[in-house]
Amino acid sequence: MKRFIGLLERLQFSPFNRDLPSDLAEYMASESSDDIAWTLLLLSGSQLGELLPLRQLRQWVLAETQLPEWLYQECLERVQNPAECLSLLTDLIKPSAGTESSLALNEWIEVILPFRQWTAQNQLNQLKIWWSALSLAELTLVHQLLTGQFNARVSKRTIELALSKAYDDEGRKGLAARVLAIRTRLGESVPMTQLELWTCPKIPSS
Amino acid sequence: MHESTDRHMPHDPKLIAFTRTGLHCPQGGFHIDPSRAVDIALITHAHSDHARPGSKRYLCAQDSAGLVRERLGPSIKLEAIPYGQTIELGATRVSFHSAGHILGSAQVRIEHEGRVWVASGDYKRDFDPSCAPFEVVPCDTFITEATFGLPIYRWRACADEARDIYDWWQTNARQGRTSLLYGYALGKAQRILAELAPLVEEGEGDHRIFVSDSVESLNHHYREAGIRLAACELLGRDTHGVNARGSLIIAPPGLAGSGLMSRIGSDFETGFASGWMRVGRTRQGRRYDRSFVISDHADWPSLLRTVRETGARQVFVMHGENDTLARYLSGSMGLDARPIEELRA
């Protein structure tokens, strides 16, 4: 997931004149097709659904950090992004700076997807482990995915250019198959996107 | 230790008033970091929002004297006082104590009729190889800064951030790309150079560092104070014919888009070293290739720890999140804490 986070930093925060399609194509050249499929789904607007309500996450973080609600609101006004704000606050109870997980993006998502089915106690126990172990960037991403607040986007044009740099027609078809396989397995939990049309025009989008 | 439960303190006259000119001590007849010219100005450190020209007489910590003269000119009437040495001003006894913010930065301790007030100036608690560490000064009333007075601000060790800067620079250098790192010219630049010194001396690769005029003009004060900075060369307005490709360039943010940019070619990445970069929204607005969260101010845990360690029963908060930090210190730590505006004369 470290490379995905690096890509997100690049896409969201780097100067406007950077060549984002090339950055995305370079990422595609070195990641597994499962990670690339997930990356494209997320960057084109898909969510995993609300696996954990934001208000529940907020309640647990404030209880763990012993911070009052009004102070959270002050922080949120500065940060604007609730999932990131809660990650920043859990840093207060982290014994060290945390480390990057060795799991790939698709492996992380496999860990996160069943979260909704867990008991509340198991959810909280797992969150406490992540709060103490993960780096800030990684925890922010996990919070965003859990609460359905992932909001990094790239334009359709950027994705199209990156795909044309990284794939030939056969490669696009292979990637489209991966995307569809993920969607089929997840059923309704991943909303429809136009991704299939970009990756393989011959496959219908619904 | 003086203890007051009366919010209006009728029997505890203020040692400091918050005036339009800044912090004023009527019993001592002096101001601290005044915003306008006054008779006697105590300067906590040499940043331009604290050290301003025009006053008749200046006093500062001895380690700060060179920097204050650099900023305010050689002709000012300046008295440099060693940390911890007490002097008498009016009816008060005053001393400077290290604040750990930049070289020579100081808190001001004021004693009058058995009561002690301390004005922190800007400070931090984290290790910094370029200045003396913060000294906890017990007091009855503590005036704390609160630049980063929200719990979202907590700093990693600066050495870890410096390692990230070094790795970023060396990755760029291997590709023939220049690394342009922005940071404040006084304090931040020297702290980074001091943190990079051992990495540059131990590692291998392109270790050329260039700095702007404004950084170089302040570096020698650090070297004279015995601070070990990484070797660097000047890349100034009048420097010509220098090939900076693959090097690290440290310059203040104001130089973005200046003539300096035109002389380093087109293949470079930009970075910014600041505590503000901890928040994604800020990184999104500023648009640098890399952000390094390095601050010379106290983070949230350090603010709380410092207030606690001074033993102060009364706290005033300034320079930032005045209302927020005061409310938290009152509501969650049981202190008599208020925003500095309540010290208005």
Interface residues (C-beta under 8 A of the other chain):
Chain A: E9 R10 Q12 F13 S14 P15 F16 R18 T65 L67 P68 W70 L71 E74 C75 R78 V79 Q80 N81 E84 C85 L88 L89 D91 L92 A97 T140
Chain B: L150 P151 I152 Y153 R154 R156 A157 D160 T270 R278 V279 G280 R281 R283 Q284 R286 R287 Y288 D289 S291 W300 P301 E321 T324 R327 Y328 G331 S332
